């Protein structure tokens, strides 16, 4: 089994990628959790029984 050196350009690319602060769409976090809670609240509100509107006499 031979060991190969990591090319110099690859080291710099990996170092730069590690420093990146860009948020990826698939990143999980507080923003995603808030969206899930909001959806659950919307669904619960839509399932709540509606009171019929009574005509005024």
C-alpha positions in Angstrom: 0.0 0.0 0.0 1.5 3.3 -1.0 0.8 6.6 0.7 0.3 9.6 -1.4 0.8 13.2 -0.5 -2.1 15.5 -0.4 -1.5 18.1 -3.1 -0.8 21.6 -1.9 -3.9 23.1 -3.7 -6.1 20.6 -2.0 -4.8 21.6 1.4 -5.6 25.3 0.7 -9.1 24.4 -0.6 -9.9 22.3 2.5 -8.7 25.1 4.8 -10.8 27.7 3.0 -13.9 25.4 3.1 -13.4 24.9 6.9 -13.5 28.7 7.3 -16.7 29.2 5.3 -19.6 30.8 7.2 -22.2 30.4 4.4 -25.4 28.8 5.6 -26.4 25.8 3.4 -30.1 25.2 2.7 -29.9 21.7 4.3 -28.4 23.1 7.5 -30.5 22.3 10.6 -30.9 24.8 13.3 -33.1 27.2 15.1 -34.6 28.6 11.9 -35.7 25.1 10.8 -37.1 24.4 14.3 -39.1 27.6 14.2 -40.6 26.7 10.8 -41.7 23.3 12.1 -43.3 24.8 15.1 -45.1 27.4 13.0 -46.4 24.7 10.6 -47.7 22.6 13.5 -49.5 25.6 15.0 -51.1 26.4 11.6 -52.3 22.8 11.2 -53.7 22.8 14.7 -55.5 26.0 14.1 -57.1 24.7 10.9 -58.2 21.6 12.7 -59.9 23.5 15.5 -63.7 23.2 15.3 -65.3 26.3 13.8 -68.3 27.9 15.5 -71.1 28.6 13.1 -72.0 32.2 12.4 -75.4 33.0 13.7 -77.6 35.5 11.9 -78.6 38.6 13.9 -82.3 38.8 14.8 
